[in-house]
Amino acid sequence: MNRIPEKIKARLIGGPGTISVLGGPVKRFYKLRAAYSIAMEISSSLDLEEALKIFVNRVASYMDVEIVSVMFLDNEKRRLIVKIARGLSEEVIKDSNASLGEGISGWVGKTGEPLLIKDITKDARFTRRSGGHYYNNSLLTVPLKLCGRVIGVMNVNNKISKDIFRQYDLELLNTITEISVIALENARLQDEMKRASKSNYEMVSNVSHELRSPLAIIKEALLLLSEGSLGAVSEKQKKFLNLSTQNVERLSCLINGFLDSACQENSGSSTKRSLFSITDAAKTIIDSLNIIARDKGIVLEGAIPDKKIEIWGDPDKLNQVISNLVDNAIKYNRPAGLVQVSLEETENSINISVRDTGMGIPKDDLDKVFDRFYRVERNDTAGIPGTGLGLSIVKDIVNMHKGAISVESEINSGSKFTVALPKSLRK
């Protein structure tokens, strides 16, 4: 992923007068790009400790700071507990836990409002603690909020430039946390459920995997909009706004479904079937994922009949099937590669195929790619984030619909995944 050049970045987050030179669209571009990048990295991890390390290290890098801490709210004790910190001594970390309303972190945790303080020694909410070394007394503290509920706070100080924080710094940190908190909370819940139940852990893993594609679509759509003018919204811009809205709703449904069923066994074994247009669903997914494909220099095209083809099935789960297959085809493709999505109706089934021109799958791995947590180990896949869950999720959903999935592949030529779903299944 392209990074903002250091000279431009320096002007973006520099001293008075430098931010206005570049203008609003460039500032929004940087904030969204930073937030998108961090959220995607967090989502790639199934481990809470690793996700938190990614979070604080990437925030430190983007904010150019030495001290970063994340505190989670213990709802029973109504206290904020330091979960991870960078640049602080163990003594300070142990002494930094705070009740809601106590100190600066407690105030932010209680009110849910972000806070920029230029001099903490002049703020009545500041409680001096020993063991900290600060270039200056400037501090940023922002809430970690999920669905309007505070789940923790993030504290940032010690800019490497030794400058005080400014309004742009607060906006950047707030944007990063707003977008990253979903993936971070998912990692936290996943960690809790892993200890409680294997079946619930697998469900959390599935939700974690599904967060990546919607987040990518939303962020890339907003990114494209931010690069435009500040004038009237064009028809093309409206299209991207609609795509973003659709995917926000999709992500919200995934999370709400998880929260409602987190303590239930085998929650993923049932489907809610209805008669819906599989052609419309496929076209919407192709339009949405085209944003990601174009960003990677890949052509995504569909061979979808004009005739509306309807199927009895669970719309949300079958959307997952198509989205996961297309997302994988893009992710494991090559620059200037091609992804083709086709839909065909036969007498008894509806067949969905996704073909790519990517790196291909070794013959010995073909019978394992649908296994949970299995990933093909190759030098050219080492840097590609993934959990080995996507194809197992696809297979589970296809099995729920009494369908079948197959794969054909050739090394360095690409792969083709085909899903065959029965047309007459209503129960």
C-alpha positions, 0 to 999 in steps of 0.5 A: 500500500502506498504511503504518504511521502515523508515531506508531505506527511511532515507538512500535514502534521507540522506546526501552525500554518502548514496544514492549511497549505495542503487543504481539506481533501489531502488531510482527509486522504491521509487520515482515511489512508492511515485509519484504513491501513491500521484497521486492516492490519488489526483485522488480520490477527486472531490474537488479542496480544498481537492485535494490540501490538499492531495497534500501538506500534502503527499509531506510534508510527503514524502519529510520530510519538514515543508514548502510546497506551491502550486501556480497556474498561472493566465494566464490573469494577468500572475501572480503566485497566492498561492493557498495553503500553509503549514507552512507559515504565512498568511502574507507571503502567501499574499506577495508571489504572483509573476509575471512571471519572478519575483523572484525564483517562477516567474523564474521557472514559466517562464522557466519551469525548476526545481530549487535547491538552496542551499542558497537562500540569494546568489541567485540574483532571491531571494526577501527576504520576512518577516514572514518566519522561516527557518532552512537553506536557501535551497529551491526546486522549480519545475514547474507544467507542463501539456502537456509542458505548465506551469500551476503553481509551487511548492515550498518546504523548511525546511527539518525536518533533517535541512539538505540542499536539494540535487539532489535526493530531486529535482528528487523525487519532480519533479517525484511526480509533473510530475505524480500528475499534471494531477489529480491536473489540472483535479480537478482545471478544475472540480472546475471551471466547477462546478460553470459554468455548471452542465452538464460540471461538470459531464463531468469533474467528468467522466474524473477524474474517468477515470484517476485512472485506467490508472495512476495505470497501468502505475505506476505499470508497471514502478514499476515492471520494476524498480525492475529489473536489469539495463541490457538488456530489456527482453521480459517480460519487453518489454511487460510491456513497451508496456502496459505502452505506450498503457495506456499513449496514452489512458490517453492522449486521455481522457484529449485531449477529455476533453479539446476540449469539456469542454465548450460544452453541452452534449458532452458525448451523442454521440458515434463514432462507428466502427467495432472492435474486442471486444475479442482483447479489452477484452484481452488487458484490462485483461492483463493491469489490471492483474498488479493491481490485482497481486499487491493486491493478486487477481487472474484475469482470462478471459474466452475469445473465441479464435474466433475473435468477432467483434462489431459495437460500440465506441471502447474507450467507450466500453473499459471504460465499461470493464475497470471500471467493472474489476477495481471495481471487483478488488477494492472491492474484498478480499485478495486472491480473484478471478475475472473472465471476460467472453465474449459470442456471441449469435444470437443477442447480445454480452454478457460481464460478470465480476464476483468477489468473493468480499464483495457483494452488499446488496439487498436494494442497487442493484437498486441504484448502477448505480445512479450517486454519489451513493456508498454502505455504509459499514464498509468494504468499508469505506477506499476504494477510490471512487466517485460513478461515475464508474457504472453510467458511465458504464450504460450511455455508455451501454445505448448509444449503446442501450444495457442493464446491470444487476447485481447479488450479494450476501453478502460476496460471490461476484457480477456479472455484465453482459452487453448485447450489440446488434450486429447489431447496426451501427448508 
